[in-house]
Amino acid sequence: MMLKRMEFIARVNIDEETLEIWLSEQWLLPLHEAEQEAFTEADIARALLILELEHNFGVNQPGVGVALHLLDQLHSARASLKRSK
């Protein structure tokens, strides 16, 4: 399922300013369909993780970036291992 910007904002319960920060930090990389952003279920999961890191664990903005980068590396390594089997 693909969500448009306003649907994504409502689903994740954030404001547009927060989304703009996340996009500028490249924490979310939505698809672009017909000149519009399209958010996936994976984007929702990632947004909820960002919120959890910030609100439940008190991670600051640079820390969120580091955590997401490490998570991306882990997923990449796992995918590489699966391909090499």
N, C-alpha and C positions, 0 to 999 in steps of 0.2 A: 504494500500500500504506500502511495506517495502522498505527502501532505504539502500544501502550499504554506507560505510563510506564516500567515495569520492562524492557520489551523495548528501549525507546529507550536507557535507561541502559546496558544490556548491549551494545547495538550500538555505541554511541559510546565505551564504556569509561570512564565517569565515575561518580562517586558521587552519591547523592541530594542531598547538601549543595551540590555544584557545580551540579546542575540547579536547585535552589531559588534559588541566586544568579542564575543566568542568567535564570530566569523573573521574579525580582523586578526585575532590570535591564531586563526586556522585550527581551532579546536573542533570545529564542525566544517565539513566540506560537502555541502549539499550538491546534488546533481542540478544541472540546468536544462530545463525542458521548455521549449517555446519561449525563451527569454525570461523565464521565471525560475526561481529556486524550487527544488523539489526535495523534500526531506523524507528519509526512509525510517523504518523501524529501528535500524542501527543508529541513526542520528538521535532518535528519541532515547534509546538506551544510553548513548554517550552523554547526552544532555542531563539525564537523570544522575549519571555518575558524577558529572561536574558539580551538580547541585549538592550531591551527597558529600563530595570532597570538601566543598566550600562551607556548607552549613553544618553537617554532622561532625566533620573532622577538623574544621577550622583551617583548612589548607588555604594559603594565600594564592594570588594569581600566578606568580612565578612557579609556585609549587604544583599547582594544577597543571601547568604546561609541562613540567618535568614528569609528573605522574602519567599524563596522557602519552607523552613521548615514549616512556618506558613500556607502557601497555601496548602501544603500536609495535614496538620492537619485539615484544614477546609474541604477539600474534603473527608477525612476519616470520619469526624463527619457527614457530609451530607449523606454519604453512609450508615452510621450506623442508622441515623434517617429514611432513606427510608426503610431499612430492618426491622425496628421495627414497621412500620405502618401496 
